[in-house]
Amino acid sequence: MINQLKQYVNKLERGEINRRQFFKLMSAAGILSFTGVHEAKAFSSKAKGRIVIIGGGAAGLSMAARLNRWLDDPDITLIDPSDRQYYQPGFTLIASGVYQPDEVWKEQKTYIPKGVKWIKDTVKALDPAANKVVTSDNTIVPYDFLVLTPGLQINWHKVEGIDYNRLGEGNAHCIYDFEGAQKTWKAIQAFSETGGQGLYTDTYTKHKCGGAPKKICLLTEDYTRKQKTREKVSLDFFTASKQLYDVPYYTPRLLEIYEERNVPIHLNVRLKGVDTLAKRAYFEKRETKGDELIIEPFSREYDFLHFTPPMSAPDFVFESGLSWQEGSLAIDGWVMVDKETLVHPTYSNIISLGDVAGVPTSKTSAAIRMQVPVAAKNLIALMEGKAPQEKYNGYAACPIVTDYGHVILCEFDYNKEPDTSFPFQILDTSKEQWLAWLLKVYILKPMYFYGMLRGRA
Ligand SMILES: Cc1cc2nc3c(=O)[nH]c(=O)nc-3n(C[C@H](O)[C@H](O)[C@H](O)COP(=O)(O)OP(=O)(O)OC[C@H]3O[C@@H](n4cnc5c(N)ncnc54)[C@H](O)[C@@H]3O)c2cc1C
């Protein structure tokens, strides 16, 4: 099956078959039922209204495609400055040498659905009381309904001593960026030859794909074993959380893997800064004893560092007043929405999903795949003057790549219970599986570019 799949993907990439033929072939070969991909259910509405979508990434483009297909007479404007659409989950695979950089992006213009107006600019202000958006060139864009999907902002400046333009300096790397992922791969290969101390961190804010920092750590470890240089490197993983992973079904095996592979885990630790000249990372261990927060600063020398910067909602979202005002989702400005309907409680003509949405689940494109049909149907209900009925259950997925060839496919809901959407029920999904690796490496990317972004399931 895998050879057949590779063949179809190659044909599609070379333009020898179109998207429709690709899915037909996949379907005929039984691959689609294996992956759980289905054509979006037929649905249509005569609802009218000016829809503005801010941000054309995973969530915004998928919403544009769905709404364009489901509305009889759509009036959709998408605002996004990018020339490129990146498949960000592929950054981890670039950083481990599995994908070539050019495999993870396409031209944005080819994904703007026919009939959708594209304003190629950045939103600088949003006034929800006046139903208008202002772009960086001061164009005012009025709307009746707003889809708020600008993703999140990476706050590079919140790690002292390094910033976006200096990524790679002092061998400090980050895969949360396209160029950064490419530099990481070069650095991992060199590190495997020279050996030394490797440090890996996550961060204390919600961040996209919470599994990514763990994946790149385990992949480095496996890479050095494959290069027969494992004994030359020591690896340590630092997490700002009080546990390595917070979905109990998957945690025991993950902990075992770190132990088996001799990668110590340090809990409740935040990276504060990096001295790239001295190759020294500065941390804080934060623990609460009774009512008291005890902060212990310490530092460690490194030869290779992979760090994760803090993340938040974009500044213009903070300034719009649409964020949560209290609770754990308020501090970083995540958009206030009902966690089931994804509708803003104060402004019922605004719906938000994707990384910027303030919902208590993981920020992943897998989550977006499930949010889109709910958000699109609920927006249409609001346009029809009806109450939103569709409910999102918090589904998110994080394929944790544990080595070159295996993945623990973590799928869960708001209750942190396993919620299997891919038909792997016959397998023990709490453990690493080869089939899940095939899904991660060969299937999820075409599903993203040729399925999800085109408004398919
Ligand atoms: C290293 C890495 C690994 C990952 N691994 C996985 C994984 O294994 N599985 C998984 O499911 N997910 C994974 N993800 C997460 C996934 O990529 C994101 O959750 C997803 O892309 C978020 O989609 P989004 O539409 O909310 O934001 P994005 O896709 O980031 O899109 C946001 C869009 O908004 C635009 N924008 C931003 N600001 C403005 C503005 N002011 N005005 C107009 N437009 C604006 C941007 O140009 C962009 O096009 C990973 C991400 C990274 C970085």
The ligand as an SDF file (V2000), in Angstrom:
LIG
                    3D

 53 58  0  0  0  0  0  0  0  0999 V2000
    7.2610   22.7330   14.2210 C   0  0  0  0  0  0  0  0  0  0  0  0
    5.7860   22.5020   14.1700 C   0  0  0  0  0  0  0  0  0  0  0  0
    5.2870   21.2140   14.2530 C   0  0  0  0  0  0  0  0  0  0  0  0
    3.9250   20.9780   14.2000 C   0  0  0  0  0  0  0  0  0  0  0  0
    3.4780   19.6910   14.2340 N   0  0  0  0  0  0  0  0  0  0  0  0
    2.1530   19.4390   14.1150 C   0  0  0  0  0  0  0  0  0  0  0  0
    1.6770   18.1030   14.0350 C   0  0  0  0  0  0  0  0  0  0  0  0
    2.4340   17.1490   14.0470 O   0  0  0  0  0  0  0  0  0  0  0  0
    0.3390   17.9010   13.9290 N   0  0  0  0  0  0  0  0  0  0  0  0
   -0.5410   18.9560   13.8580 C   0  0  0  0  0  0  0  0  0  0  0  0
   -1.7370   18.7140   13.7190 O   0  0  0  0  0  0  0  0  0  0  0  0
   -0.1180   20.2440   13.9570 N   0  0  0  0  0  0  0  0  0  0  0  0
    1.2020   20.5110   14.0760 C   0  0  0  0  0  0  0  0  0  0  0  0
    1.6580   21.8050   14.1250 N   0  0  0  0  0  0  0  0  0  0  0  0
    0.6970   22.9000   14.3830 C   0  0  0  0  0  0  0  0  0  0  0  0
   -0.0410   23.4000   13.1600 C   0  0  0  0  0  0  0  0  0  0  0  0
    0.8490   23.6740   12.1190 O   0  0  0  0  0  0  0  0  0  0  0  0
   -0.8050   24.6630   13.5700 C   0  0  0  0  0  0  0  0  0  0  0  0
   -1.6500   24.3420   14.6590 O   0  0  0  0  0  0  0  0  0  0  0  0
   -1.6460   25.2130   12.4360 C   0  0  0  0  0  0  0  0  0  0  0  0
   -0.8470   25.5450   11.3260 O   0  0  0  0  0  0  0  0  0  0  0  0
   -2.3970   26.4540   12.9040 C   0  0  0  0  0  0  0  0  0  0  0  0
   -3.2150   26.9290   11.8920 O   0  0  0  0  0  0  0  0  0  0  0  0
   -3.7770   28.4230   11.9450 P   0  0  0  0  0  0  0  0  0  0  0  0
   -4.5700   28.5890   10.7090 O   0  0  0  0  0  0  0  0  0  0  0  0
   -4.4130   28.6900   13.2530 O   0  0  0  0  0  0  0  0  0  0  0  0
   -2.4760   29.3180   11.8840 O   0  0  0  0  0  0  0  0  0  0  0  0
   -1.4120   29.3750   10.7180 P   0  0  0  0  0  0  0  0  0  0  0  0
   -1.4750   28.1320    9.8790 O   0  0  0  0  0  0  0  0  0  0  0  0
   -0.1250   29.7070   11.3760 O   0  0  0  0  0  0  0  0  0  0  0  0
   -1.9070   30.5550    9.7890 O   0  0  0  0  0  0  0  0  0  0  0  0
   -2.0710   31.8680   10.2280 C   0  0  0  0  0  0  0  0  0  0  0  0
   -2.2100   32.7520    9.0050 C   0  0  0  0  0  0  0  0  0  0  0  0
   -2.6030   34.0520    9.4370 O   0  0  0  0  0  0  0  0  0  0  0  0
   -1.8400   35.0190    8.7590 C   0  0  0  0  0  0  0  0  0  0  0  0
   -1.7660   36.2060    9.6220 N   0  0  0  0  0  0  0  0  0  0  0  0
   -1.0960   36.3450   10.7760 C   0  0  0  0  0  0  0  0  0  0  0  0
   -1.2650   37.5850   11.2740 N   0  0  0  0  0  0  0  0  0  0  0  0
   -2.0720   38.2280   10.4010 C   0  0  0  0  0  0  0  0  0  0  0  0
   -2.6050   39.5330   10.3640 C   0  0  0  0  0  0  0  0  0  0  0  0
   -2.3490   40.4370   11.3030 N   0  0  0  0  0  0  0  0  0  0  0  0
   -3.3840   39.8760    9.2950 N   0  0  0  0  0  0  0  0  0  0  0  0
   -3.6620   38.9930    8.3060 C   0  0  0  0  0  0  0  0  0  0  0  0
   -3.1810   37.7240    8.3130 N   0  0  0  0  0  0  0  0  0  0  0  0
   -2.4050   37.3560    9.3440 C   0  0  0  0  0  0  0  0  0  0  0  0
   -0.5050   34.3550    8.5020 C   0  0  0  0  0  0  0  0  0  0  0  0
    0.1440   34.9490    7.3880 O   0  0  0  0  0  0  0  0  0  0  0  0
   -0.9040   32.9140    8.2520 C   0  0  0  0  0  0  0  0  0  0  0  0
   -1.1150   32.6550    6.8720 O   0  0  0  0  0  0  0  0  0  0  0  0
    3.0170   22.0780   14.1040 C   0  0  0  0  0  0  0  0  0  0  0  0
    3.5230   23.3920   14.0030 C   0  0  0  0  0  0  0  0  0  0  0  0
    4.8890   23.5960   14.0140 C   0  0  0  0  0  0  0  0  0  0  0  0
    5.4050   25.0000   13.8560 C   0  0  0  0  0  0  0  0  0  0  0  0
  1  2  1  0
  2  3  1  0
  2 52  2  0
  3  4  2  0
  4  5  1  0
  4 50  1  0
  5  6  2  0
  6  7  1  0
  6 13  1  0
  7  8  2  0
  7  9  1  0
  9 10  1  0
 10 11  2  0
 10 12  1  0
 12 13  2  0
 13 14  1  0
 14 15  1  0
 14 50  1  0
 15 16  1  0
 16 17  1  0
 16 18  1  0
 18 19  1  0
 18 20  1  0
 20 21  1  0
 20 22  1  0
 22 23  1  0
 23 24  1  0
 24 25  2  0
 24 26  1  0
 24 27  1  0
 27 28  1  0
 28 29  2  0
 28 30  1  0
 28 31  1  0
 31 32  1  0
 32 33  1  0
 33 34  1  0
 33 48  1  0
 34 35  1  0
 35 36  1  0
 35 46  1  0
 36 37  1  0
 36 45  1  0
 37 38  2  0
 38 39  1  0
 39 40  1  0
 39 45  2  0
 40 41  1  0
 40 42  2  0
 42 43  1  0
 43 44  2  0
 44 45  1  0
 46 47  1  0
 46 48  1  0
 48 49  1  0
 50 51  2  0
 51 52  1  0
 52 53  1  0
M  END
$$$$
